Amino acid sequence: MYKILIFLKRKPGTNVAEFRNYYETTHAKLALQYSQGVDRYLRRYIDVLPNAETGAVTEPEFDVITELWFKDETIYHNTVQYLSSHTMPQAIIDDEERFLDRGKSKIATVEEVEY
């Protein structure tokens, strides 16, 4: 499997529950319409635990890590090329502006190694 990771931060003023609800009930469905060739579309929501020494809970840099999984290497490489060189469709941009701090979004590929 080939994987792309997308790190997303919620828009200021949006609480965690609102963010997660909007992503799951609205944005994920829209994103699937533009995700041809994706074999798995996974969202990993981040819940920060208190620091063991200080007890402090800090705001995470990202609220969710989205994973796009591909079985087909060509589709994966084409998607990586598209995401790194094209603007997203306007419908996606408009929707993301409703709940994301788009300036903090990051996209990366990952190579997994298991022992």
C-alpha positions as CSV (number, residue, x, y, z in Angstrom):
1,M,0.0,0.0,0.0
2,Y,1.0,3.6,-0.7
3,K,0.0,6.3,1.6
4,I,-0.4,10.1,1.6
5,L,-0.8,11.9,5.0
6,I,-2.7,15.2,5.3
7,F,-2.3,17.2,8.5
8,L,-5.2,19.6,9.2
9,K,-5.9,22.2,11.9
10,R,-9.4,23.4,12.7
11,K,-10.4,27.0,12.1
12,P,-10.0,29.4,15.1
13,G,-13.2,29.6,17.0
14,T,-14.3,26.1,16.0
15,N,-14.4,23.7,18.9
16,V,-13.2,20.1,18.6
17,A,-16.7,18.5,18.5
18,E,-17.9,20.9,15.8
19,F,-14.8,20.3,13.8
20,R,-15.0,16.5,13.9
21,N,-18.8,16.5,13.2
22,Y,-18.4,18.8,10.2
23,Y,-15.5,16.7,8.8
24,E,-17.4,13.5,9.1
25,T,-20.9,14.6,8.1
26,T,-20.0,17.0,5.3
27,H,-16.4,17.3,4.2
28,A,-15.5,13.6,4.1
29,K,-18.5,13.0,1.7
30,L,-17.4,15.9,-0.5
31,A,-13.8,14.8,-0.5
32,L,-14.7,11.3,-1.6
33,Q,-16.3,12.7,-4.8
34,Y,-12.8,13.9,-5.7
35,S,-10.8,10.9,-4.6
36,Q,-10.7,8.5,-7.5
37,G,-8.5,5.6,-7.0
38,V,-8.2,5.9,-3.2
39,D,-8.6,2.5,-1.6
40,R,-8.9,3.7,2.0
41,Y,-9.8,7.2,3.4
42,L,-9.0,7.3,7.1
43,R,-9.1,10.1,9.6
44,R,-7.1,10.0,12.8
45,Y,-8.3,12.6,15.3
46,I,-5.8,13.8,17.8
47,D,-6.5,14.0,21.5
48,V,-3.6,15.5,23.5
49,L,-2.8,13.9,26.8
50,P,-1.4,15.9,29.8
51,N,2.3,16.2,30.1
52,A,3.4,13.7,32.6
53,E,5.7,16.1,34.5
54,T,3.7,19.4,34.3
55,G,0.2,18.2,33.8
56,A,-0.1,20.8,31.0
57,V,-2.3,20.1,28.0
58,T,-1.2,22.1,25.0
59,E,-3.1,22.9,21.8
60,P,-2.0,20.4,19.1
61,E,-0.4,21.6,15.9
62,F,-3.0,19.6,14.0
63,D,-6.4,18.2,14.9
64,V,-6.5,15.3,12.5
65,I,-4.2,13.3,10.3
66,T,-6.0,12.2,7.2
67,E,-4.6,9.1,5.4
68,L,-5.2,8.3,1.7
69,W,-4.2,4.7,0.9
70,F,-3.6,3.4,-2.6
71,K,-3.0,-0.1,-3.9
72,D,-2.1,1.1,-7.3
73,E,1.4,2.7,-7.5
74,T,0.6,4.8,-10.6
75,I,-2.5,6.3,-9.1
76,Y,-0.6,7.0,-6.0
77,H,2.2,8.8,-7.9
78,N,-0.3,10.8,-10.0
79,T,-2.1,11.9,-6.9
80,V,1.1,13.0,-5.2
81,Q,2.0,14.9,-8.3
82,Y,-1.4,16.5,-8.4
83,L,-1.5,17.5,-4.7
84,S,1.9,19.0,-4.9
85,S,1.4,21.0,-8.0
86,H,-2.3,21.9,-8.4
87,T,-4.8,24.0,-6.5
88,M,-7.6,21.9,-5.1
89,P,-11.1,22.1,-6.8
90,Q,-13.0,25.3,-5.8
91,A,-15.7,23.2,-4.1
92,I,-13.1,21.7,-1.8
93,I,-11.5,25.0,-1.1
94,D,-14.8,26.6,-0.3
95,D,-15.7,23.8,2.1
96,E,-12.3,23.7,3.8
97,E,-12.6,27.5,4.5
98,R,-15.7,26.7,6.6
99,F,-13.9,24.6,9.2
100,L,-10.1,24.5,8.5
101,D,-7.2,26.9,9.1
102,R,-6.0,26.1,5.5
103,G,-2.7,28.0,6.0
104,K,-1.6,25.3,8.5
105,S,-2.4,22.3,6.3
106,K,0.5,20.0,5.3
107,I,0.7,17.1,3.0
108,A,3.4,14.4,3.1
109,T,4.1,10.9,1.9
110,V,5.2,8.1,4.2
111,E,7.4,5.1,4.0
112,E,6.4,2.5,6.6
113,V,8.9,0.2,8.1
114,E,7.9,-2.6,10.5
115,Y,10.0,-4.9,12.6
